[in-house]
Amino acid sequence: MKYLSEYRNPELVKKYTDEIHRECRQPWMIMEVCGGQTHSIVKNGLLQLLPKEITMVHGPGCPVCVTPMNLIDKAVYLAMEEGVILCSFGDMLRVPGSKYSLLEAKSKGADVRILYSPLEAVKLAKENPSRQVVFFAVGFETTAPANALSVIHAYREGLKNYSILASHVLVPPAIDAVMNDELVKIQGFLAAGHVCTIMGIEEYRPLVEKYQVPIVVTGFEPVDILHGILMVVRQLEKGEHKLENQYGRVVRPEGNPEAIKVIHEVFGVSDREWRGVGTIPMSGYHVNPKYTDYDADRKFSISMPKVLENPECIAGQVLKGIKKPHDCPQFGKGCTPERPLGAPMVSSEGACAAYYHFSKINGQLTEA
């Protein structure tokens, strides 16, 4: 398949792997920001192809993983106590809240539905005028345009029974927060291609200059990732720090102006809590005042107490790249995808889930 098989080409994989081995002469620590990249790296055995000098660190780029427990509790409350039709993407259902996950709420009779698009939720609201419909709007900048469009459509239709529970987080402030942690020793980054498809690449340039680290925007296939690692290594070996775009077949420097326009119409930027990490200034989206009627948090005046994370879960350290999933004593024992202690073991982009499903501690690939 064009644009897929060619980026899984074994010859290209070998070419870039050989070049990385040839050009890497010093130890380097590189973070791939996105959970989708993490899964590709672990699933395809790329860690075993890299020289021992390169340490790949898995970053906070899993929006499901960083959605705070407080917001999970709000979604559960809406479904169980307010009786709304609570709509969500499937990977949110098993993320543990303080008491229940959305899946457990559904098993107790709550009307929780898995949808593939927020526009389906708008249609659902139109078909059920006597019911309140709430879409759990989770994601990075990538999903923000579709969630914003759902609000615009509902506004234009005059629907009073549709709203979103917004939990959008932004990638550049997360990189800033990671680099500000004194325990973090990251020397280069692979930035997420799908986010940059929407937002462009220029938001990363100030980070390159501030921290003197290379940032390379990459795709998600093995060839993309290995090429991106090679580009980072070349910069590091030369003592350079530049912003580069490996994913040029998809990402334009300016991003998608129309999508950005839609985002700014509906959302403003504000501080946001990241599960396991803490509050990062100006790192999330809130619903603008014009669309207050479509903000579930305000519409239902939800006030939920903050609850501490499970003390046995080290998800925050995993998300910041300080520890690897198998460093957790509960990994694969007290914490599994069926009975998770934290979100990274549940999400399709979570680092713990990637390690659980696709790798053993000794590096031999397996699929659980």
Summary of the structure (lengths in Angstrom):
residues: 368
radius of gyration: 20.6
end to end distance: 27.4
largest distance: 65.8
contacts: 1304
relative contact order: 0.17
helix: 44%
strand: 20%
